[in-house]
Amino acid sequence: MFAYIQPDGTWFLNNAGWVTGDDGVILVDTTGTEKRAHAFQQAVRQTAGLPATALVNTHAHADHTHGNFAWAPQTAIIGHTLCRDEVLRGNLEWTKQRFPGGDFGNPIKTPPFVTFDERLDVYAGDLKIELIHVGPAHTTNDVLAWIPERRVLFSGDVVFNGGTPFGVAGSISGWIETVEVVRELNPAVIVPGHGPVCDAAVLDTIEGYLRFVLREAERGLAAGVPPLALARDLDLGEFAGLTDPERIVGNLHRAYHELRGNPPGSAMDAVTALEEMVDYNGGEPLRCLA
């Protein structure tokens, strides 16, 4: 069982991993650029020396799915039903414009072709990996890859370790509920979507940040203060050391959307949220080292 960690865990520097069975490998996620996809593939082949029988996407975001192309069509690519839909809607040129620092190359759009709605079990030899749909949290299509026999969790972006959680595509309130789902699993080891391997103590930081966002959004909405203006005046306090702090703007947009009575995970104006994150950074593009 291996975790593939990409420092420093900021925009598009996600984690992936794999579990080796007797005659094949189960992959969890890929990477966000063409070059990094091939580097990940080389690492798997050198370490495992076995074919990849399945690839699980923990959600649809491009940093976790752009590398799917490197494994198709021989490997079964698995994801939530909504993950497939979102990957198919993805726009590489839009991503390149939003993150000009990234060396994305030209990965071929490759969505999951095995989908499920609630739960699915896959096996690496005799080792069961439980795929559990949760949320909406980080997105509407988050999937936990839980290995109960080893108490190891590949969390996808339900868990950020050292980075600011980002819920524009999901739900702030739903994410708080999902944190409790993860706690109930009682993992000994978590491979987060971004950042170093950790244990369940990281959940306290994630929940604390999300509750902070919700609390400040309630205050700002009641006072008629727009998300960007509120974010500029906020003291992030204990969360100031998390990377990519501009995500506070997007998170406030999502929280406002829900507090206005919209269903968790429902569509909102994500483009404005991203543009205002750039404004929060003084007009600098979102920092991407991928």
Secondary structure by P-SEA (a helix, b strand, c coil): cccccccccccccccccccccccbbbbccccccaaaaaaaaaaaaacccccccbbbbccccccccccccccccccbbbbcaaaaaaaaaccaaaaaaacccccccccccccccbbbccbbbbbcccbbbbbbbcccccccbbbbbccccccccccccccccccccccccccaaaaaaaaaaaaaaccccccccccccccccaaaaaaaaaaaaaaaaaaaaaacccaaaaaaacccccccccccccaaaaaaaaaaaaaaccccccccaaaaaaaaaaaaaccccccccc
